[in-house]
Amino acid sequence: MADRRFTDLELERSLAGDLSPARAAALAAEATAADQARLAELEREHAEYLRGIDVEAEVRRIEQRAERHRPEARRPWWLRWLLPIGTLAAAAAALVVFLQSKKPAPPANDGDDFQTKGDDISLVIHGEARQLANGDTVTPGTKIMFEAQGGKPGFIAIVGIDGSRATTVYYPFGAREATAIGKDRLLPGAIQLDATPGDETFFAVFSARPFPIDTVLPAVTGTGALPPGIAMSRVILHKK
Amino acid sequence: MHGAGSVAELYRKHAPALHRRCLGIVGNSDDARDLVQETFARYLAAGSRFAEATPFAVLYRIATNASIDRLRRRKTASEDELDDNAAPTDGGGSGADPNHTARRVDALHDLVFLTRGLSEEEVTVAVLHHLDGYTQDGIAESLDLSRRTVGKMLAKFEEHLKKRAARTGFTAPTAPTGMANDG
């Protein structure tokens, strides 16, 4: 890194036009000869990489893969209610039996969230100016942050399902595995609600052990039960 | 949400850097190209609703984590060795040093093991610091984070490392040393 003032990552962001205006100005004014040589080298590498790729074909493959990441989006919403009724009923019955055998009924919650099982987790959603309650109405473009309240260490994922029935893993973003949660229960990052019409439901899914997020999607989409040892809390926001 | 044209534009802008990121971790160009596809697919499936960062920052985070996940699965499935061809991605031309490459492979082994359970952003920061040798200032400037945030994330990683080592008896020869020394 001798004589370098800018990291490769910053140089690559510069090539992508993604550098902040302040850093772009700094790069223009302060780049050393070594920085400039590395920038030119990266530019050549980028061009060489793209020459070996059929971008249009690659984009088609990416879009096909993206579809596989949102399986619910391909099914009409009403079909979900026709096919899995038996499974859903069985799962609900099993859940009731499990809860009754495990402990007395949990105390009534404050109505701001729905806890599927126990008191391991409670999802709180913060809007830009206030905490949002279950059933609140929000507008597209609203930025929100998630807080996962609960006293136990473990692993968490935040999953949303929107009005088109598309599911999205919001935290950890796009991941397949839940991530560890520590004492800081306000999760990093914010999301901006899009314009998809209809209610958007957010789920905090928690377990003391790591779990693949795929295994909880049936419970999130209402087509199956939660695996054992996993708790879930839900908040619905109405979009107008 | 994204038209094919805009996806193609996004790809042309960011795919080369993402490929270099993935290649530096998995050490295999075909795997890296597949991971770039996977990165864009996850990004598109999420609907680009993440307001806190630029597309590059989000894509870079996904690519780093997807690459580490790939190595974890590779090790879990077959106990394969990590690829010794894992190429340095930064540092301005130190890639020919065999000691550097050996240290890098060791660091990869350790990071794959030690970052399990961390958030995506924490994994990204840990990889940049301990694998790529970025200073805290360099990470802060590269990812538009405050230096304090980077420091907190690395401190959390160190804490995570200690707990994991205590639980498993693992002794990390390279991760705590890193390759950066900005204090």
Interface residues (C-beta under 8 A of the other chain):
Chain A: M1 A2 R4 T7 D8 L9 E10 E12 R13 L15 A16 G17 D18 S20 R23 A34 R38 L42 E45 H46 Y49 L50 I53 V55 E56 E58 V59 R60 R61 I62 E63 R65 A66 E67 R68 H69 R70 K143 F155 A166 T168 V169 Y170 Y171 P172 F173 G174 A175 R176 E177 T179 A180 G182 P188 G189 A190 I191 Q192 L193 D194 P210
Chain B: M1 A4 V7 A8 Y11 R12 K13 H14 A15 P16 A17 H19 R20 R33 Q37 E38 F40 A41 R42 Y43 L44 A45 A46 G47 R49 F50 A51 E52 A53 T54 P55 F56 A57 V58 Y60 R61 I62 N65 D69 T89 D90 G91 G92 R116 G117 L118 S119 E120 E121 L128 G133 Y134 G138 E141 S142 L143 D144 K156 H160
